[in-house]
Amino acid sequence: MTLGRVAGTVVATQKDPGLTGFKLQIVQNVDIETIEPSSGFVVAVDAVGAGEGELVMCCSGSSARMTDSTENSPVDAVIVAIVDSTELGGTLVYEKSKD
């Protein structure tokens, strides 16, 4: 799993029927120690209703097809959680209520 911040959306009117009904989000990777943007983006199916700017947790590969909504779909990345807080080494790194 990775942490990222929703940076935008993708609209595709022509797509595989297995993607019909999915909201596609652009997720930018973040540094786990600072929650600052790092290199790399992924387009992920949003399984939890995340909004732009929110910190999210993503799964990729075969794990992306293990949620109730993405099972047997042509999906390689999925947003599985909206992050409330992160703690690293006993130190609070991120708290949504202060974002």
C-alpha positions as CSV (number, residue, x, y, z in Angstrom):
1,M,0.0,0.0,0.0
2,T,1.1,3.6,-0.6
3,L,0.1,7.0,0.6
4,G,-0.8,9.7,-1.8
5,R,-2.8,12.9,-2.2
6,V,-5.7,13.2,-4.7
7,A,-4.5,15.7,-7.2
8,G,-7.3,15.5,-9.8
9,T,-9.7,13.4,-11.8
10,V,-9.7,11.5,-15.1
11,V,-12.8,11.5,-17.3
12,A,-12.8,8.9,-20.1
13,T,-16.0,8.5,-22.1
14,Q,-14.5,5.6,-24.1
15,K,-13.3,2.8,-21.9
16,D,-13.4,-0.9,-21.2
17,P,-16.9,-1.8,-20.0
18,G,-15.3,-3.1,-16.7
19,L,-14.5,0.5,-15.8
20,T,-18.1,1.8,-16.2
21,G,-19.3,3.6,-13.1
22,F,-15.9,4.1,-11.5
23,K,-14.6,7.5,-10.5
24,L,-11.0,7.7,-11.6
25,Q,-8.6,9.9,-9.5
26,I,-5.1,11.1,-10.1
27,V,-3.1,10.4,-6.9
28,Q,0.3,11.9,-6.3
29,N,2.7,9.9,-4.1
30,V,3.8,11.6,-0.9
31,D,6.9,11.2,1.3
32,I,5.8,9.1,4.3
33,E,8.0,11.1,6.7
34,T,6.8,14.6,5.7
35,I,3.5,14.0,3.7
36,E,5.0,16.3,1.1
37,P,4.6,15.5,-2.6
38,S,7.1,13.1,-4.1
39,S,7.7,11.9,-7.6
40,G,5.1,9.7,-9.2
41,F,1.4,9.7,-9.9
42,V,-1.1,6.9,-10.4
43,V,-4.6,6.8,-11.8
44,A,-6.7,4.9,-9.2
45,V,-10.3,3.8,-9.0
46,D,-11.9,5.5,-6.0
47,A,-13.6,2.9,-3.8
48,V,-14.2,5.2,-0.8
49,G,-15.4,8.6,-2.1
50,A,-12.2,10.6,-1.7
51,G,-12.1,14.2,-2.8
52,E,-9.4,16.4,-4.3
53,G,-6.6,17.2,-1.8
54,E,-7.4,14.4,0.6
55,L,-4.6,12.1,1.8
56,V,-5.5,8.5,0.8
57,M,-4.1,5.0,0.9
58,C,-3.9,3.0,-2.3
59,C,-3.4,-0.6,-3.2
60,S,-2.0,-1.7,-6.6
61,G,-1.5,-4.8,-8.6
62,S,-3.7,-7.9,-7.9
63,S,-4.7,-6.4,-4.5
64,A,-6.5,-3.6,-6.4
65,R,-9.0,-6.2,-7.6
66,M,-9.8,-7.5,-4.2
67,T,-12.3,-4.8,-3.0
68,D,-16.0,-5.4,-3.3
69,S,-16.4,-2.8,-6.0
70,T,-13.3,-3.7,-8.1
71,E,-13.5,-7.5,-8.1
72,N,-12.9,-8.9,-11.6
73,S,-12.4,-5.4,-13.0
74,P,-9.5,-4.2,-15.2
75,V,-8.0,-2.2,-12.3
76,D,-4.4,-1.8,-11.3
77,A,-4.8,0.8,-8.5
78,V,-7.6,1.6,-6.1
79,I,-8.1,4.1,-3.3
80,V,-9.0,2.0,-0.2
81,A,-9.0,4.6,2.6
82,I,-9.1,8.3,3.4
83,V,-6.4,8.9,6.0
84,D,-7.3,10.6,9.3
85,S,-3.8,10.6,10.8
86,T,-0.3,9.0,10.5
87,E,2.2,8.4,13.2
88,L,5.9,7.4,12.6
89,G,8.2,6.5,15.4
90,G,5.8,7.7,18.0
91,T,5.5,11.1,16.4
92,L,2.3,12.4,14.8
93,V,3.2,13.3,11.2
94,Y,-0.3,14.1,9.8
95,E,-3.7,14.8,11.2
96,K,-6.6,15.5,8.8
97,S,-8.3,17.8,11.3
98,K,-5.3,20.1,11.0
99,D,-4.9,19.9,7.3
